[in-house]
Amino acid sequence: MKSHWITHRGRRILYCDYTNFQEADFEKLKAELEEVEAVITREPKDSVLGLTDIRGSVATPEVIGLFKGAARRTGPHIRMQAVVGVSGVKKVLFDVVVRLSGQNAHTFDDVESAKEWLAQASS
C-alpha cells in the first residue's frame, strides 16, 4: 500500500497516495482504494484527517465511480479531507464527489498547504 499515516504539527493524517495512476493501472488503483477504505473504516467516526494526493492520475468515469463509492463508505469516518492535484475537469468531478459524500473537503495546490490546513483547522 502506497498510502500511510503521517504526523504534521502533532496531528495524525492519513496520506492517501493515488499519484500517477494511469488507465492501465485501474486494478492497482482499485486495490489501493480498497486498502485505504479498510484503514479508514477501522477508525472512529468523524476522526480521520485525510490528505488525498491524485497528482498525475487519470480521471476516467470508472475511476470516478471508484472514488465516489469509497467516499460514501468512508465519509462517516472522515473529519476533514484535503485534496491535492485537482484542476480543470478533475475539479468539476471532485465537486460532485464532495457533494455526494457530504465530506468537509478542500482542494490545495501542494501537499504542504494541505497539511497546514488540516493541522490548523482540526485544532
Helices and strands as residue ranges (DSSP letters): E 4-8, E 11-17, G 23-25, H 26-41, E 48-53, H 61-74, G 75-77, E 78-84, H 89-101, E 105-108, H 111-121
